[in-house]
């Protein structure tokens, strides 16, 4: 992608209205938290204390809107404590420029490394850097600094108390994650009716698993409906895929295919009903027609062989989903057979999280890590922005480093998109608030009320796009400055210029010290290939010897393959938006390799749906093929990293030997799945294998294709571009 086209995409993304469900009650509660600290501070103290209280309450409230599975009150308290600490420590170092700059650099670097833990930690940590830059100018002594820090922390406490006293949709995010997983499988079943080889994105299942991890205290209060259905969705997905697939399931045409479509349609309706019951906490009905379709008649059933087995298994699993849909969240939710009610995925408590954080940060302390490079950029830009602003003949120079810190992200696209969005939102918000300030005149109480209203609107639009939320955030700041007695003529034009300068510094920093994802594509593809190889081998070993240990290995390998696939997808999506030349893999080769590995994963999933029980007939040939698949994929992962052509000699030899023993084959599904895996591996080799001359020609053709697509888009003569 060229720079010009990348910048057009950045502007479009930054100003796009995202389709998201608004949560006005949550926004109202958070705005009330801002109001109950601003009012008493204005009445009992001064506008300066009210500004500190508003900063703590607003930032702590904003932190609770981040995507996290921990209790919101804990997030509010943590954000308030971090803001208070950064304010006090910053004031202690503010007496000397060199000391303060050193502290600012270290603090900003630590905030950047917080992204190793997750996006919520990174965003909250960046907010503490902004707090250090703003409120360090308010106190006049160490005692006053402690008071301001305490008031800021009180803002976080106020938000936490409101969350405790007025809970809104308790466990709502967890319910949504689980319901989304069931709905995703329902949508998959519907798509299989028309496309028997339709792909499935496991992200909703991964999100539901992440949401299912709780601390021991959370496990004691978690609703019963959140215990079992996630595993149900996991087990239904491979069964519907195996039933629909014409190679290992129902025939491509005829009565068997019609019966399969009927079962898939009923499965989709039942799963959607279960999702509604979990999301809303009420029973959800299923039509009698779908219930009748789930009856497998022993005499008149048209499905045979593996398709019949898959249908019977699907009906058994959907019976559990029907019970969930019928009882709803308030009733007693039945536990899936074989599960233990008191077992749960453990999430570390806040104190036990410390060693986890240390290990995560240590893993990212390397020069090629995007998180490490983001931390270096953040530290450099924060200190440089502060120095530049100090030399400018304007007040409130801290807006330069604050803007840079708040818009910077570890990847190119989000950093540039947020910079554009922040500038657009700031211009609109400042213009709106300035007109109101001029019309109303100086009145601290009125400005305090308007600041609360602006905060509420900012929280309401938080998930519809950064530009629109930032519009009311800018208005909120203008009203706070007006509440403190600052003349709008001095603050508003200055803030626009300083915001523009801070955004420009953030953009320039990524150009000077980037963390491009494009060169990481071969490594991510290799990781995904190796993980898929281990998953496929684990499934095959469950056929060769179906023990409990092999089933546990299969589950662990499946989760590892999903993580590797998610890492590849994230890198691939970011690389498609970067204005850099392909390195190692062109966009077309990456897309073809991705499709090949998805086919390999799908073959393993189909085999997983028919994994035999302990008393079933064994498939000894599967063990040899498992060893060949694991060995060849491990070596191929090394070859992909080093830009060599992969080879599947052991896989071919093992499959050829299996053909000689086909008479004793105990499962046609695993045999057919092995053939599908070999074909997918051959497609992968075709996608990434090139001679040196082909690599040079491929890169040249890729550049020509990108230029042609950009030119076609510029004059409107080409088709709509899908990215990359």
N, C-alpha and C positions, 0 to 999 in steps of 0.2 A: 504494500500500500504506500502511495506517495504521501509526502508531508501535507500537500494541499488537501488531498482527499481525507487524510487522517484528521486534519483540523476541522474540515466540514462535518465529519462524523462526531467530533468532540462537541462542536457547537450544537448539533442536533440532539445529542445525548444529554448535554447539560440543560437544555431547555425543554426536554420532553416531559409531559405530564404522565407519570406512571399510574397504571391502574392498580389501586390498592384500596382495601376496605378501610374507611375512616373509622376512628375510634374516638368520637367526641366526648364520651363520658370520661375516658382516661385523660384526655386533654383538659377537660374541665377540672378534674381532681388535681392535676399537676399545676394548673393555673391558680387554683385556690391556694396551693402550697406556696406559690410565689406571693400571693396577696397577703397571707397571714404573717409573713415575715416583713414585708415592706411596710404595712400599715403601722404596727407597733414601733418599728425602727424610726419611722418618720415622726411619730407622736412622742416617743420617749427619748429619742436621741437626735440624730441629724441626718440630712440627706446622704452624707458620706457613708454612715453606717447602714442606711437603707440600701445603698448601692451594693455594699458588700453582702448584705443579706439576700438581695435579689440575685446576685451572681451565684451564690451557693445554692439557692433554691432552684433557680433556672437550670443550672448545669446539672445538678443532681436529678432534676426531673427529666431533662433531656436524656440522661444516661439510662433511665428506666425504659425508654422507647427503643433501645438497641435490642437486637435479636440475641436473647440469652435464655437459658433454662433455669437459672438460679432465681430465687425469690427477688422480686423487684425491690423490696425494702432493703435487702442486703446490698443491692447495687446502689441504691440512693445513699445509704450510710457510707459505703466505700468511696463513692464519688465525693461526698461532702468532706470526708476525712482527708482525701487526697488533695482537694482544693485548699483546705485549711492549712495543711502542711506545706504545700508549695508557696502559699502566700507568706507564711511566717518565715520560712527559710530564705525566701527571696528577699524579704525586708532586711534580714540579718546581714545579707551579703551586698545590699544595695549601696552601702557607704562608699565602696571602692569599685570603680568601673571594671578593673581587671578581675576582681573577685567575683563580681556579679556575672560577668561574661563567662567565666569558667564554670560557675554553677549552672548558668543557663544552658551551656553546651552539654554538660553532663546530664542535666535533667531532660533536655530534649532528646539526647541519645537514648536514655533509658525509656523515654516515652515511645520512641521509634521501635525499640526492641520489644516493647509490650505487644506488638503485633504478632510475635511468635506464639503468644498465648491465644490470640483470637482478635477479631475485629472490634468486639466490645471493649476489651482491655486497651487496645490501641487508641480508640476514639476517646475514651475517658482519660487516658494518660495525656493525650494531646490537649485536652481541656485544662488539665492542671498547669501545663506550660502557659496557656493563655491567661490563667488566673494569676500566675506569678508575674506576668508582664503588666497586667492592668492594676491590680490592687496594691502592688508594691509602692505606688505613688500616693496612696491614701494615708497610711499611718504617719505619725510624726515622732514616735518613740517606740521602744520595745514593748512597753505596756500597751500602747495603742495597737501595735501589730498583733499582740496576743488577743486583744479584744476583737479586732477585725477577723482574725482566724477563727475565733470562737463563734462569731456571728455567721461566718460562711459555713462552718460545720453545722450550726443550728438550722440553716436552710436545708441541708441534707436530712437532718433529724425530722424536720417538719414534713418533708415528703414521705419519709419512712412511716411516720405516725399516721398520715392520711391513708397510706396503702394498707396499714394494719387495721385502721378503724373502718375504712370504707373500701373493702375489697371489691373489685369489679372483674367478673369472670375469672374467679380463682381457678387455677390450672387451665385457663383458657388457651394459652399458647401450646401446652402439651396436648390438649384435646384437638386443636387444629392440626397439629403435626400428625397425630394418629389418624384423624379423619382424612387428611390429605393422602396418607399412604393407602388407605382403603379405596379412596376415590380414584387414585392413580391406577390401581389394579383393576378397578371397574372400567375405567377408560381403556385400559389395555385389552380387556376382554371384548369390548365393543369393537375396537380396531381389528382384533383378530377375526371377527366375523367376515370382514371384507378383505383383509390382508393376512393370511395365515403366518407370514414371516415378519409381521410388524415388529419394530424395535421397542424396547422398554427402557426408560431412563430410571435407574435405581435411586436417584437422588431423594425422592419422597420417602423411600424406605430407610435410607441412611439418616435423613432428618428425624424420622420417627424413632430410630434407635438412639440417636443422640438425645432426644427429648426424654426417652425412657430411663436414662441414667439418672438416678436420684441419690441424695444423701440418706443415711439411715433415718434422720428425722423427717425428711420428706416422704420416705416410704411408709411411715406410720399414718400419714394423713392423705396419701394419694387415693383418689377415688378408685373403686374396684374396677370400673370400666377401663381404666388405663393399664391394667395388668396384662391381659392376655391377647387382645385382638391384633397387636403388632405381629406376633408370631404367626397368627392366622393369615395375615396378608402375605407374609414371607412364604408360607407353604402353598398358598393358592396360586401364586404367580407362575411357578414352573409347571403346575398341573394344567392350567388353561393353555399355556404355550404348547405343551406336549399333546394335548387333545386337538388343538387346531392345526398342528403341523402336518402336512400331507406325507412327509417322509416317515414319521414315527407314530402318527396318530390317525385321525380320520381320513378317509379317501378324499381326493380333490373334488370329486363330483358325486352326485347320486344321493340316495336317502341318508347315507352316513354323514355327508357334509351338511345336509339340511338339519339333521338331528344335532349336529355339533353347533350350528349357528343358534339353534333353539336353546341349548344348554349355556352357551356363552352369553346370550342375551339375558337369560334368567340370572346367571352369575353376576352380571353387571348391575342388574336391578337390586339384588340382595346386598351386594357390597355397598352400593350407594345408600341404601336404607340404613345399613350399619354405620356408615360414615355420618349420616344425618343424626342418628341416635346419639352418637358419641359427641358430635359437635354441639348439639343443642340440648343434650341432657334429657331428651324425651323419647318415648317409643316411636318408631317409624314403621309404617305399614308396608307390606309387600303384596302385590296383586296376586289373586288366586291363580292366574295363568302361569306366573313364574313358579309358584309353589308346585303346581301340577307338573311343570316341565322337569322338575328335579326328581321325579320318581323314575327309577330305572326298573323297567319291567323285565323280569328274568326270561320270559318266553318271547316277548315281542320286541325286545331291544335290537336295533339294527346295527349298533356298533359292535365290533369284534376285536379280539386280540388286545394289543396295547391301548388302542382307543377306548375299548370297553373298560379296561383297568383304570385309565385316566378319568373316564366319566364317573365311575363308581367312587373314586377317590375325591373328585370334585364335589359330588353330591354329599359325601360325608363331611367335608370341610365347610360347605355352605350351610349345612345343618347347624353348625356352631355359629355361623354368621347370622342365621335367622333368629337364633336365641338372643344374640346381642341386639339385633334390630328390634325385637319384640319387647325386651325388658327395658331398653333405654339405659341412660346413665344413672338414673336414680334407683333402679332396681338392682337386684343382685346379679352381677354379670357372671355367667358361667366361665370357668377356667378351661382352656383347651386341654384335652387329654394329654397326660404326660408332663404337664407343667406343675411346678411347685409354687404355691401362692406366696411363700415368704422369700423366694429368690428374686433378686432384682439386680439390674445393672448398677454398679456402685459408682457414684460421683464423689470425688473427694470433698471434704468440708473445706471451709476457707483456710483453716490452719494447716490441714494436710495438703492443701494446694501448693504451699510454698515450695517443697522439693520438686513438684511437677513443673512449676513455673521455671525453676532454676534449670532443670533438665531441658525444657523447651528452648529457653534462651541460649543455653550452651550449644545446642545443636545448630542454632542460626549464627553463631559467632564465626563466620567464615566469609571470605571476601566475595564469593560468588552467590551468597545468599541475598535474595531480594529484600528480606527484612533487615539484614545488616546494612545494606546499601541505603535503604530508606532511613535508617537511624542516623547514618553518617550525613545524608542530605539534610535531615531535619535539624541536626545539631549545627551544621554549617550555615544553613539559611536563617535559623533563629538568631544566631549571633551576628551574622552579617546584616540581617534586616534591622536589628536593634542599633548597630553602629551607623548604618545609613540613615535611619530615622532620626538618630541623635544629632546628625549634622544638618538636617533639614530645618528651614526657618518656619516650622509649623509646630503646633501643639499636638498632643496625643500621638506621638510618633510610634507608640507601641502597636498601633494598628497594622503596621507593615509586617513585623514578625508574627503577630497573631493571625493575620490572613494567611500567611505562608504555612504556618503550622496546621491550621484547621483545614486547609484544602489539600495538603499533601497526603498521598496514599502510596503504598508500595509499588503500584503499577502505573504505567503511562496514562492509560485512557481515563481512569477515574481521577487522577490528579488534574489533568487538563480540563476534563468536563466539570469538575467541581470549581476550578478557578473561573471558568466562564460563567457558571451558574451563580457563584458568589458575587461576581461583579454585576451581573444583570439583576440579581435579587437586591443587592445593596443600592443600586441606582434607583430601583423602583421603590424600595422601602424608605430610603432617605427622602425622596421626593414627596412621598405620601405623608411621612411624619413631619417634614419641614413645613408643609402647608398647614397642618393642624397646629403646630407650635406657633406659627406666625398669627394664626387666627385666634388662638385662645389666650396668648400672652403668658407671662410667667405665673405659674400656679403649681407648686410642688405636689399638692394632693391630686389635682386633675392629671398631671403627668404620671404620677404613680398609678392611678387607675388605668390610664391608657397603656402604660407599660404592661400591666397585668393582662389586659385584653389582647395586646399584641403577642404576649407570651402564649396565651391560650390558642390563638390562631396559628402561631408557629408550630405548636405541638400538634394541632389538628392536621396540618398539612405536612407533617414530618415525613410521611411515607409516600407523598404524591410527587416528590421531586425536590431536590436540594434548592433550586432557584426560588421556588414558591415559598418554601419554609424560610429561606434566608431573607426574603422580602420583609416578613414580619419580625424576624430577628433584628434586622437593621433598624426597623421602626422602634422596636423595644429598646435598643441601645440609645437611640436619639431621645426617646422620652426619659430614660434614666439620666442622661446628661442634662436634659432640661430640668429634671427634678432636682439635680444638684446645683442648678444655677448657671450652667454653662450656656453661653449665648449661641444660638443656632448658627449665626453667621460665621462663627469661628470654627465650629465643630463639623458641620455638614459638608462643606466643600473639601475640608481637609480629609475627612474620612473617605470620601470618594476617591481622591487622589492616592491616599495611602493604601486603600484596598486594591486599587489598580496596580500599584507598585509591588505590594505583597504577592499578588497573584502572578505578576510577571517574574518575580524572583523564584517562586515555586516552579513555574514552567521552565525557566532557564536552568534551575538546578537539575531537573531530570535530563535535560539535553547534555549538560556537562558531565554528570555522573549517573548514567542510566542503569536500569536493571531490566534489560530487554528479555522477554520470554522466548523470542524466536530461536535463539541458539540452544535453549533448553529442551526443545521439542524432541530431538533424538533420545535424550536421556529419559524423559518422561515416557516416551513410547517404549523404551527398553524396560523400564520398571513395570509398566502395565503388562507387557508381554511375559515377563518372568512371573508376575503374580498370577496371570491367567493360566500359565503352564502349571503352576503349583495347584491351582484350583481344579483344573482338568484332571491332573494326576490323582488328586485326592478323591474325586468322584469315581474314577476308574478303579482305584483300590477298594472302594466300598462295594464294587461289584465282585472283585476278586476275593475279598474277605470282609463281609459286612459286619464288622464289630463296632462296639460303641466308641472305641478309640478312633477308628477310621471315620465315623460319622462326625465326631468332634473335630477332627482334622479338616474334614470337608467344610464345616461351618467356619472355622478360623480362616481357611484359605479363601472362602467366598468373601468374607468381610475385608480381607487384605486386598483382594482383586478389586473390590468396589472402591476402596480408598485410592488405589493406584489409578483406576479409571477416572475418579473425580479429580485427582491431581493432573492427569493428562488433559481432561476437558477444560479445566481452569486455565492451564497454560496455553492450550490450543485457542481458546476463545480470546485470550489476551493477545496472543501472537497475531491473530487475524486483524487486530486493530492497531498494530504498531507500524510506524513508517520506516521499516528497515528491510534490507534484502534478505531473502531466504538463506538460511545457513544450515546445511545438512539435509533438510527436507523442504521441498517446495510445498505450497499450500495444497496443490492437487495431490501430491504424494502423501501428505499427512492425512488428507481426507480419505484416500483409498486405503491407507494402512489402518485408519480408524474403523472403517467399515469392515475390513477383514477381521480385525480383532473382535469387533462386536459379533460377527458371525461365529468366531471361535468360542466366545463366551456363551452364545446362545446354544450351541451344540452341547456344551457342558451342562447348561441349565436343563435342556431336554433330557439328558441322561440322568440328572439329579432327580427328576420327577418320578423315575422308575427304579430308584436305588432299592435293591432287594432287602427283605428282612433277614434276620439271622437264620431262619429255617428255610430260606429259599435256595434254589439251585445256584451254585457259584459259577463264576466265569473266570477260570484261571488265566485265560489269554489276556485278560484286561490288565493284569499286573505287569506283564512285559511291555504292553503298549504304554502304560502309565510311566514306567521308567524311561522309555524312549521319548515320550512327550516332555517330561520334566528335564531330561538332559539336553534335548535339542533346543528347548525354549530358553534355558539358562545360557547356553552357548550363543544362541541367536541374539539374546539381549546384549551380550558383549559385542557381537558383530555390529548391531545397530548403533551402539554408542560410538564405535570406532569406524563407522561408515564402511563396513564390509558387507558383502552379500551373505545373508543367512542360508543355511543348508539344513535339510530335513532327512538326511540319509537314515538315521536310526528309526525315525517315525515310519518311513517307507518300508524299511526292512521288517519292523514289527507288524505293520499292517499286512504285509505280504505273508508273513508266517501265520497270522490270524486267519487269512483266507484259506490256508491249507487245513486249518482245524475247524472250519465253519460248521462241519457236521455235528460237532459236539458243542456248539454254541448254545448257551442257556438263555440268552436274551437278545432278541433282534434289535431292541432299542439301542443298547450300548454299541452293538456292531455298526449300526447305521450312524450313530453319533460319532464314532471314531472316523468313519469315512468323511463326515461333514467337517470334522476338525482338521483332517489332513488337507481337504480342499481349501479351508480358510487359511491355513498356514501357507499354502502355495500362493494364494491371493496376496498374502502379506509380503511374501518374497518378491512377487511381481511388482508390488507397489514400491518397495524400497531398494531393489537390486538394480544397479546401473554400472556401466563401465565408466572410466574417467571421462571419455569423450561425451557420453550421454549425460554425465553430471553437468559438464560445461554447457552443453546444448540445452539441458533442462532448465538451468538457471537463467539462460538468455531468454528462453521461451516464456518463463515465468514473468520476467520483467516486461517483455512485450505484451503479455496478456494483461498485466496490471495496468500498463499505460493505455492499452486499448480500451479496457473497461472504464478507466477514469475519463478518457476522451468521450466515450459513448455516453457516460452519465452526464458529462458537461453539456453536450448538445441535445440531450434528451432522446437520442436515437437508439440507445441500447436498452436491454432488459433490466429490470430491477435487480440490483446487486444484493447478494445475501451476506456480504461481509468477507473480509480476508483477501 
